[in-house]
Amino acid sequence: MNFLLKSNKNLLAFSFILLIIVPFIGLNFFISFLGNILLLIFLIPIFLLLLAFIAFNSYKSKIKKCSNCGAISLGLSETCMNCGTNLEDMNNTNLINKKPSEATIEVKAEEI
């Protein structure tokens, strides 16, 4: 009989400890789980925007404009497809520093 009472006290103590500790651990897990999900919800779109920005800048850096005829090339060829000018010798700083009036081609009308 003494053994039964002793085992019931141990069972009662363990169940009491489990009833007190498990909800705190479970609540802590639930809060951290929700926090991680909210972080993912906010960080994934920011990460995708960052990847899109890097991809756009990479694509933009490969675009070359011919200084002779104004044709646009993706940088896969070394020469212009329209006029044959060497695109590798082209200086990008000159295109940026030029005034718009110097970059445009003036066409004069003539009677035939």
C-alpha positions in Angstrom: 0.0 0.0 0.0 2.8 2.3 0.8 4.3 1.7 -2.7 1.0 2.6 -4.3 0.8 5.9 -2.4 4.4 6.7 -3.3 4.0 6.0 -7.0 0.8 8.1 -7.0 2.7 11.0 -5.5 5.4 10.7 -8.1 2.8 10.5 -10.8 0.9 13.5 -9.4 4.2 15.5 -9.2 5.2 14.7 -12.7 1.8 15.5 -14.1 1.7 18.8 -12.2 5.2 19.7 -13.6 4.1 18.8 -17.1 0.9 20.8 -16.8 3.0 23.9 -15.7 6.0 23.6 -18.0 4.5 22.2 -21.3 2.2 25.2 -21.9 5.1 27.7 -21.6 7.3 25.6 -23.9 4.4 25.2 -26.4 3.5 28.9 -26.2 7.2 29.9 -26.7 7.4 27.5 -29.7 4.2 28.9 -31.2 5.3 32.5 -30.8 8.7 31.8 -32.3 7.1 29.9 -35.2 4.7 32.8 -36.0 7.6 35.2 -35.8 9.6 33.2 -38.3 6.7 32.9 -40.6 6.2 36.7 -40.5 9.9 37.3 -41.1 9.7 35.0 -44.2 6.6 36.9 -45.4 8.4 40.2 -45.3 11.9 39.1 -46.2 11.1 37.0 -49.3 9.6 39.9 -51.3 12.5 42.1 -50.4 14.9 39.4 -51.4 13.1 38.9 -54.7 13.2 42.7 -55.4 16.9 42.7 -54.7 17.5 39.8 -57.1 15.4 41.7 -59.8 17.4 44.8 -59.2 20.7 43.0 -59.6 19.5 41.2 -62.7 18.2 44.4 -64.3 21.6 46.1 -63.6 23.4 43.2 -65.1 21.2 43.3 -68.2 21.6 47.0 -68.5 25.4 46.8 -68.3 25.5 44.5 -71.3 23.6 46.8 -73.6 25.8 48.8 -76.0 24.9 51.6 -78.3 26.8 52.2 -81.5 28.4 55.6 -81.6 28.2 55.7 -85.4 24.6 54.7 -86.2 22.9 54.5 -82.8 21.9 50.8 -83.1 21.5 48.9 -79.8 23.4 45.7 -79.2 23.3 43.3 -76.2 27.0 43.1 -76.1 27.2 39.6 -77.6 29.1 40.8 -80.7 32.1 43.0 -81.0 30.9 44.9 -84.1 27.7 46.7 -84.9 25.2 44.7 -86.9 24.1 47.8 -89.0 27.3 49.6 -89.8 30.2 47.3 -88.8 31.8 49.8 -86.3 33.9 48.2 -83.6 31.8 48.4 -80.3 34.8 47.4 -78.1 36.6 50.7 -78.8 33.5 52.7 -77.9 33.9 54.9 -74.8 30.8 55.0 -72.6 32.0 58.0 -70.7 31.8 60.1 -73.9 28.1 59.1 -74.3 27.2 60.1 -70.8 29.0 63.4 -70.9 27.6 64.5 -74.3 24.9 67.1 -74.5 21.7 65.9 -76.2 22.2 68.4 -79.0 25.5 66.9 -79.9 24.2 63.3 -79.8 21.4 63.9 -82.2 21.8 63.4 -85.9 20.7 66.4 -88.0 19.1 65.5 -91.3 18.9 68.2 -94.0 16.1 67.9 -96.6 17.2 68.2 -100.2 15.2 68.4 -103.4 15.9 65.8 -106.0 
